[in-house]
Amino acid sequence: MTDFDLTRRRLLATAAGLLLVAPAAHAAVLVPTPRQTEGPFFPRTLPSDRDVDLTVIEGRKARAAGLPIHVAGRVLTPDGRPVPGAVIELWQANAHGRYAHPRDGSDRPRDPNFQGYGAMRTGGTGGYGFRTVKPGHYPGRTPHIHFKVTAPGGNPLVTQMYFADEPLNERDGILNRIRDPEARAGVIVSFDAMDGAVGRTGTFDIVLAPG
């Protein structure tokens, strides 16, 4: 079995909510994840293949270019309770810093093997997981991934996730609009090497504000 197969199995298990995660302490008060701009590149038309693995498009043998990453976490309330059944949408630029969107007219390469968008529902523990690639940066922005989270009966939260140790973080205007240092730290994620597989893995917990 290949490293890719092993990682894909782990990813699908996470996405199905089968991984056991210790419950958060309900006494804790978590900082809500800040709202950020959706940006101009949310897909106009959703791809036919929009599962949790953005590195492979159904019917194609080649995989997306770039460093594979596995981003996973939980959707929680501020008191640490999981939010099952929330819809999570993720979209991003490819490894070259280009979106699969008609408004992205840059000269950066397209990647026909990169899905660019994925979606899933959280399981009983509030857990989610996606396999993708680290996005490249484009002028004026540091590398980032967009998330939209819609809890059952709730309003969508749109936010962005950033990568730790990126020099461009210090100059990114959208990231630095988050004035609360704790809230800003909550959207910056460290990625570590995956055990027994190629790529890196990081945890991004999303805390929904009341209302």
Buried (B, 14 or more C-beta within 10 A) or exposed (E): EEEBEBBBEBBBBBBBBEBEBEEBEEEEEBBBBBEBEBBEBBBEEEBEBBBBBBBBBEEEEEBBBBEBBBBBBBBBBBBBBBBBBBBBBBBBBBBBBBBBBEEBEEEBEBBEBBBBBBBBBBBEBBBBBBBBBBBBBBEEBBBBBBBBBBBEEBEBBBBBBBBEEBEBBEEBEBBEEBEEEEBBEBBBBEBEEBEEBEBBBBBBBBBBBEE
